[in-house]
Amino acid sequence: MGFIIAIISGALMSIQGVFNTGVTKETSIWVSSSFVQFTALIVCVAAWFITGREGSFLGIFKVENKYMLLGGAIGAFITYTVIKSVDTLGPAKAIMIIVTAQLLTAYVIELFGMFGTEQVKFQWRKLIGLVLVIGGIFTFKWE
């Protein structure tokens, strides 16, 4: 099930990047980003009500590692950078580079056990996989 959800997530991110870039062309990047974040808030609150209201909004103040609360602010910059990269590189190139950066960053986080994640041992095959992905980007861009 996690595999299917990941595929849906990747597809939605690509579609969202194209949609947000289109809105930005008719408004501005910060108007578009604000609208994205605002509508995300509405959807999340509605989903919370519909799904049984698990957890409490006051629970947010009990989060131990306060830096974890930066996710929303990071989300605003994610929206901005996706819009800019899709606009300048096109959807396919931008998303390939974004996903590669995600993969590389996630692997570094796991290698060092950062942000409370379980630390994993270095594996050459994972590094080779990253190199192949990067090689794929160059192959895709090659004209």
Buried (B, 14 or more C-beta within 10 A) or exposed (E): EEEEEEEEEBEEBBEBBBBBBBBBEEEEBEEBBBBBBEEEEEEEEEEEEEEEEEEEEEEEEEEEEEEEEEEEEEBBEBBBBBBBBBBEBEBEBBBBBBBBEEBEEEBEBBBEEEEEEEEEEEEEEBEEEBEEBBEEBEEEEEE
